[in-house]
């Protein structure tokens, strides 16, 4: 039987792992009075640098809310969130927008590619908008990692779903962000294309030193991660290191109404 752990999670014994992002006593609530709904309930968590973390939980558990708050896409009701040493919960809108642009990458279910641009133009678009030139060596390494070298001149309509999502992955990696957040990044893909994208995410951690946080409901997707965090009712109730798909599935089956193991 799996045992729930403390919400505060850190590096291994003897040496604290470098932290890419952390949340301290984070509360996210909607509404007031009797209609108040608490999506996150005093969450403490560390996201280790250079590792792949998956976030799972039943519908309404707060997993997407946690990711959005960690990424600076949503505000918190109380508590603090840091990206490395920067407290993002204290930033004004303009500074927060700049931080997201310069230091964070995003991958979502919808590929969000511009149909009139080639794959390469889609990959470099965020840097083009920011007026920054891509690092040619890094861009080449990213393109090779996601296996798109022979597809760079193709437009999205000329690419399969898996290839389009790989373009989105490359776009997230191209600016060399400190951390990448993925919200169900394989949710719109068939199993084969999803497996391709997940293997590229795994390689980006192993070969490029990337930090990835992914929300997913899929045990197979979660098994690509180094660590899985489980949420229920806005609380982190468990975690698993080096999970297998079967272990993740068994853990998800054991959620009762409070997310504790039965």
LINKAWO-V796617 format. One line per field, one symbol per residue. phi: phi as a letter, one per 40 degrees, with the letter a starting at -180 (. if undefined). psi: psi as a letter, one per 20 degrees, with the letter a starting at -180 (. if undefined). burial: I if it has 24 or more other ideal C-beta (glycine too) atoms within 12 Angstrom, else O. A space follows every 50 residues. Layout:
BEGIN
phi->???
psi->???
burial->???
END
This chain:
BEGIN
phi->.cbcbdccbbcccgaccdbcaabbfcbbbbgbfcccbccbbfcbabbccg bbbbbbicdgchcccccccccgcbcbcahbbbbfcccccbccdccccccc ccbbbbbbdccfccccbcdcccccddccccgbcccdccccccccccgbdc bccccdccbcdccccccccccccccfccabbbbfcbcbbccccccccccc ccccccbbgcbbbbcabcdcccccccabbbbafgbcbaaacfcbcccccc cccccbcbgccc
psi->pqpqrqhoparrqhppqpphqqpolppoqparchjppohpnlppqpopqk ropqprrrpjijghggghghijiqrqhrrqppodjpohijqrgghggggh ghiqqpprgphlqphiqrgghhgighhghikqpqoggggggggghjljhj jhiqrhijqrghhghhghghghhhjlrhqpppolijhjqrhghghgghhh gghhghhikqpppppqiohgghiirhppppqpljpoirrpqlqrhhgggg ghhjpahjjqq.
burial->OIOIOOIOIOOOOOOOOOIIIIIIOIIIIOOOOOOOOIIIIIIIIIIIII IIIIIIIOOOIIIIIIIIIIIIIIIIIOIIIIIOOIOIIOOOOOOIOOII OIIIIIIIIOIIIOOOIOIIIIIIIIIOOOOOOIOOOIIOIIIOIIIIOO IIOIOIOOIIIIIIIIIIIIIIIIIIIIIIIIIIIIIOIOOOIIOIIIII IIIIIOOIIIIIIIIIIIIIIIIIIIIIIIIIIIIIIIIIIOIOIOIIOO IIOOIOOOIOOO
END
